[in-house]
Structures are given as C-alpha cells and as structure tokens.
Amino acid sequence: MNKPKILVFASGSAEGGGSGFENLVVASRTEKLNADIVGVVSNYASGGVKQKADRLGIPFRYFPYPWTDTEYQKIAAESEASWFALSGWLKLVAGLDLATKFNSKTVFNIHPDPLPEFGGKGMYGHHVHEAVIAAFKRGEITHSAVTMHYVISEFDRGPIFLRRNITIFEDETPEDLARRVNRVEHMVQPLVTDLIVNEIIKWDGINPESLNYPSSYEIERYV
C-alpha cells in the first residue's frame, strides 16, 4: 500500500533551524508517521534545512523571492506530494486552489504559540515567545500553546485542529519557554500529521464547521 506523500516547507535560517522537519523525517521512518517525506523546501539556499536534508537523504528545493501563486503551485506539482506541511515556514502561502492538490484541505501548519491571539505577520521565532511572556507579565494569559491548523490565504487563520496548552512559570524567560514549547511541538507534530495525511482529521477547505475528527480526539487540552 502506497503511503501518503508529504512535502515539507521549512525556512530555518542561514545558520540552523529545521528541527521540526528533521523530526518528521525520523518519525516517518518509524511507526509514528505513516507517510513518506518526499522533499523539503526552504528560502535559504544553504542554511540549516539544506544541511539536515543532505544528511537525511531528503531532496531539497530552494525557493527564493518572489513567493507567488504560480511558484507555489509549480513546486507542489513537481514534488508529486499530496500533502504539504509547514514547519517553520515564514512566508505567506499563496496559490491555494481547491481545483489543484495544493489547497486549504492539504496544506497545514504548526505554530509555537496560542492562535489566533499570537499569530500573524512577524509572529515567529523569538518574537512570539517574547510577546507571550510580556502578556503573561501583564496578567493577560496564564499559558502558551502549540497550535496546528489548516492553512488559508491569511496568516495563522485557518481552522485549528490541535491546541496543546502549556502553563507559563513565574520568572520564566522567552528562551526557557521556547525550549519547553519546542519539546511539545516535537512530541505532537508527527502524531497529528499522521491523522491529517491519513484523513482521520479533515475538512472541506471552505467551511470551518466542516472540520471532522474522531469523537475520542481532543483538539484542546493542557500538557
């Protein structure tokens, strides 16, 4: 039986990054993720994602500016993947089209903080953890979260299918929180990705109320 094929989009950085991508590859080579990672895309030609892809034997594609509808669709078609996982991809996704395989039913994202409160342009990396800690100190929130959602044409606004709340500790720094959030990301991302690409969780790509998942599945809880 052919496994679902996933193309990962992961920006990383010029110096490093790509741990989520690597985690998915490792999981796909065990029983955690019943899928094949057929490639990875980054906007850094020789950064951390490229280094990890080479080491893992995963085809790498450099995707420079401009990140247009046409280029997204071209990369998706040439990959032969049916699913597209954003794992630290920092660019707005364009070209989603239900008439093609690259659409809001097949593209999904993981975000290292609560959504929609801490989403949107510029909310990535240390910026989100700093914003969460600042809100905590103002008494506005008590926890951060790992959030996974389907992707639409707006940053971090698609239907949420996972939210794992993470209590924030007194005197915790953004760096401390980032490490704890990252551990939870690595724990849940392969398991929930498996549910998505094997269509145990799904939606129609248009109406958020069409989100469908098993009755025993918990979208939101504390970890």
Backbone torsions as a table, in degrees:
resi	resn	phi	psi	omega
1	MET	NA	129.5	-179.9
2	ASN	-71.7	135.2	177.8
3	LYS	-82.4	153.5	172.6
4	PRO	-59.0	144.9	-179.7
5	LYS	-107.4	129.5	-176.6
6	ILE	-117.5	133.6	167.8
7	LEU	-105.7	127.0	-178.3
8	VAL	-99.6	135.8	171.4
9	PHE	-107.3	119.7	-176.5
10	ALA	-145.0	111.8	-178.7
11	SER	-66.2	-51.0	-171.5
12	GLY	62.6	-146.9	177.6
13	SER	-148.7	176.2	179.1
14	ALA	-65.0	-25.5	-176.0
15	GLU	-102.2	-26.4	-173.8
16	GLY	-168.2	-147.7	-179.5
17	GLY	88.3	-179.3	179.1
18	GLY	89.2	15.0	-177.9
19	SER	-67.1	-33.1	177.9
20	GLY	-66.2	-42.9	175.5
21	PHE	-58.5	-47.9	179.7
22	GLU	-60.5	-40.4	179.8
23	ASN	-61.5	-39.9	178.4
24	LEU	-66.5	-40.3	179.2
25	VAL	-62.6	-47.7	179.8
26	VAL	-59.6	-43.3	-179.9
27	ALA	-64.0	-34.6	-179.5
28	SER	-69.7	-16.2	179.1
29	ARG	-98.6	8.9	173.6
30	THR	-127.2	-162.0	-179.7
31	GLU	-92.8	3.3	-177.8
32	LYS	-73.0	-33.8	-175.0
33	LEU	-133.9	108.7	-179.7
34	ASN	-84.3	75.6	-177.5
35	ALA	-165.1	163.7	175.0
36	ASP	-111.5	130.3	173.0
37	ILE	-86.1	110.1	-172.7
38	VAL	-94.7	-6.7	178.6
39	GLY	174.9	170.0	176.1
40	VAL	-140.2	144.1	-177.2
41	VAL	-119.1	135.9	176.1
42	SER	-141.4	152.5	174.9
43	ASN	-90.1	8.6	171.7
44	TYR	-113.3	123.0	-173.4
45	ALA	-66.9	-32.4	-175.3
46	SER	-140.8	33.6	-177.5
47	GLY	-86.4	-160.1	-176.1
48	GLY	-62.1	-35.0	179.7
49	VAL	-66.3	-43.6	178.1
50	LYS	-60.8	-42.6	-179.9
51	GLN	-61.6	-43.8	179.5
52	LYS	-68.4	-39.3	179.3
53	ALA	-61.4	-44.2	179.4
54	ASP	-61.7	-43.2	-178.4
55	ARG	-66.8	-34.5	-177.3
56	LEU	-88.8	-8.2	-179.1
57	GLY	74.9	32.1	-179.5
58	ILE	-105.5	130.9	177.9
59	PRO	-56.6	134.8	-176.9
60	PHE	-114.0	141.3	175.2
61	ARG	-131.1	127.9	176.4
62	TYR	-85.2	128.5	-177.6
63	PHE	-124.1	91.0	-178.0
64	PRO	-85.9	172.5	173.0
65	TYR	-60.2	143.5	3.4
66	PRO	-89.3	144.5	-178.7
67	TRP	-93.1	78.3	-171.3
68	THR	-94.7	166.5	175.2
69	ASP	-52.5	-48.3	-175.3
70	THR	-62.0	-43.6	-177.6
71	GLU	-69.2	-39.9	175.8
72	TYR	-59.1	-47.5	-178.6
73	GLN	-64.6	-37.9	179.0
74	LYS	-63.9	-47.1	179.9
75	ILE	-62.6	-43.0	-179.9
76	ALA	-61.9	-45.5	-177.7
77	ALA	-65.8	-42.1	-176.7
78	GLU	-72.1	-20.9	-178.7
79	SER	-74.8	-24.2	-174.2
80	GLU	65.9	12.6	175.7
81	ALA	-79.5	157.5	174.7
82	SER	-111.4	-8.9	-178.6
83	TRP	-135.5	149.3	-172.6
84	PHE	-136.4	109.9	-175.5
85	ALA	-101.5	120.3	173.8
86	LEU	-88.9	121.4	-177.8
87	SER	-134.1	81.1	-174.2
88	GLY	83.6	24.7	175.1
89	TRP	-84.1	121.2	-167.5
90	LEU	-101.4	8.1	-178.3
91	LYS	-107.3	148.8	177.6
92	LEU	-65.6	129.4	178.6
93	VAL	-78.8	131.1	179.6
94	ALA	-123.7	163.0	173.5
95	GLY	84.4	10.4	178.0
96	LEU	-62.5	128.6	-173.5
97	ASP	-149.9	117.7	-177.5
98	LEU	-65.1	-12.8	176.2
99	ALA	-81.8	-6.9	178.3
100	THR	-121.5	174.2	179.0
101	LYS	-79.0	-11.7	178.2
102	PHE	-98.0	95.8	-172.1
103	ASN	-152.8	-179.1	-175.1
104	SER	-71.2	-8.4	174.3
105	LYS	-88.7	-19.2	-172.2
106	THR	-116.2	-7.6	-179.5
107	VAL	-108.8	128.0	-178.1
108	PHE	-141.7	159.0	-169.4
109	ASN	-134.6	154.2	170.4
110	ILE	-118.4	136.6	-175.2
111	HIS	-129.2	136.9	-172.4
112	PRO	-88.3	30.3	179.5
113	ASP	-161.8	172.1	-179.2
114	PRO	-66.6	137.4	173.1
115	LEU	-117.6	147.9	5.1
116	PRO	-87.2	1.8	-170.8
117	GLU	-59.3	-37.1	-174.3
118	PHE	-123.3	40.8	177.2
119	GLY	-112.4	-178.5	177.3
120	GLY	107.7	177.2	-177.2
121	LYS	-59.0	133.3	178.1
122	GLY	86.0	-7.3	-178.6
123	MET	-94.0	84.9	179.4
124	TYR	-150.6	163.9	175.5
125	GLY	54.0	-137.9	-176.3
126	HIS	-65.4	-23.0	-178.5
127	HIS	-60.7	-42.9	-177.6
128	VAL	-69.5	-39.9	-179.1
129	HIS	-68.7	-36.7	175.6
130	GLU	-64.5	-40.9	179.4
131	ALA	-65.8	-39.3	179.7
132	VAL	-66.9	-45.1	179.2
133	ILE	-63.1	-40.0	178.3
134	ALA	-62.4	-41.9	178.6
135	ALA	-66.8	-36.8	176.7
136	PHE	-61.8	-44.9	-179.0
137	LYS	-66.3	-26.7	176.9
138	ARG	-82.9	-2.2	179.9
139	GLY	80.0	16.2	-175.9
140	GLU	-86.5	-26.4	-178.2
141	ILE	-141.2	164.0	177.3
142	THR	-121.1	-8.4	-175.6
143	HIS	-149.2	157.0	167.9
144	SER	-98.9	-165.7	179.9
145	ALA	-166.6	159.1	162.9
146	VAL	-105.4	126.4	-176.2
147	THR	-123.8	136.2	172.7
148	MET	-122.2	141.0	-175.7
149	HIS	-154.0	158.0	170.9
150	TYR	-71.8	156.6	-174.2
151	VAL	-103.9	131.9	171.7
152	ILE	-119.9	-169.6	-172.9
153	SER	-76.8	-4.8	175.6
154	GLU	-108.6	145.0	178.5
155	PHE	-55.7	124.9	166.6
156	ASP	57.5	36.4	-175.3
157	ARG	-120.9	0.5	-179.3
158	GLY	-74.0	169.4	-179.3
159	PRO	-57.7	131.5	-179.5
160	ILE	-85.3	130.1	175.9
161	PHE	-118.3	2.2	173.6
162	LEU	-156.2	133.3	171.2
163	ARG	-144.3	113.2	178.0
164	ARG	-109.3	107.1	-175.3
165	ASN	-77.1	137.3	-175.5
166	ILE	-125.5	113.9	-178.5
167	THR	-61.3	137.1	177.2
168	ILE	-93.6	135.7	-179.6
169	PHE	-94.3	150.9	174.8
170	GLU	-59.1	140.7	178.5
171	ASP	65.6	13.3	177.4
172	GLU	-74.5	138.2	177.9
173	THR	-91.1	162.0	174.5
174	PRO	-56.4	-35.1	179.9
175	GLU	-67.5	-41.6	176.8
176	ASP	-60.7	-47.4	-178.9
177	LEU	-63.2	-41.8	-179.5
178	ALA	-57.4	-42.1	-179.0
179	ARG	-65.3	-41.6	-179.4
180	ARG	-69.2	-40.6	177.8
181	VAL	-62.9	-42.1	-179.3
182	ASN	-61.3	-37.9	178.1
183	ARG	-63.2	-40.9	178.7
184	VAL	-68.3	-40.6	175.8
185	GLU	-53.4	-49.7	-177.5
186	HIS	-66.0	-27.6	179.5
187	MET	-74.4	-45.6	-171.3
188	VAL	-91.9	-28.4	-172.1
189	GLN	-57.7	-49.4	179.7
190	PRO	-63.6	-39.9	-176.6
191	LEU	-65.4	-43.2	-178.5
192	VAL	-77.7	-34.1	173.9
193	THR	-57.7	-39.1	177.5
194	ASP	-59.7	-40.5	179.5
195	LEU	-67.4	-34.9	-179.9
196	ILE	-70.2	-54.3	-172.1
197	VAL	-72.5	-18.2	173.7
198	ASN	-98.4	12.0	171.5
199	GLU	58.1	34.7	171.3
200	ILE	-83.0	-31.3	167.2
201	ILE	-111.6	134.0	179.8
202	LYS	-161.8	166.9	173.7
203	TRP	-150.6	174.8	-174.6
204	ASP	-88.2	-0.9	178.5
205	GLY	83.3	-0.3	-177.6
206	ILE	-127.7	-54.7	-173.3
207	ASN	-104.0	115.1	179.5
208	PRO	-56.0	-27.8	-179.3
209	GLU	-71.4	-9.9	178.3
210	SER	-82.5	-3.5	179.5
211	LEU	-54.8	126.8	-174.8
212	ASN	-126.9	132.7	-179.4
213	TYR	-154.1	161.2	-177.9
214	PRO	-60.9	150.5	-177.8
215	SER	-63.3	-26.0	-179.1
216	SER	-84.1	-7.9	-175.7
217	TYR	-81.1	135.0	178.6
218	GLU	-105.5	114.5	177.0
219	ILE	-68.7	-43.9	-174.8
220	GLU	-125.1	133.6	170.6
221	ARG	-167.2	169.1	177.3
222	TYR	-88.9	149.2	175.0
223	VAL	-124.7	NA	NA
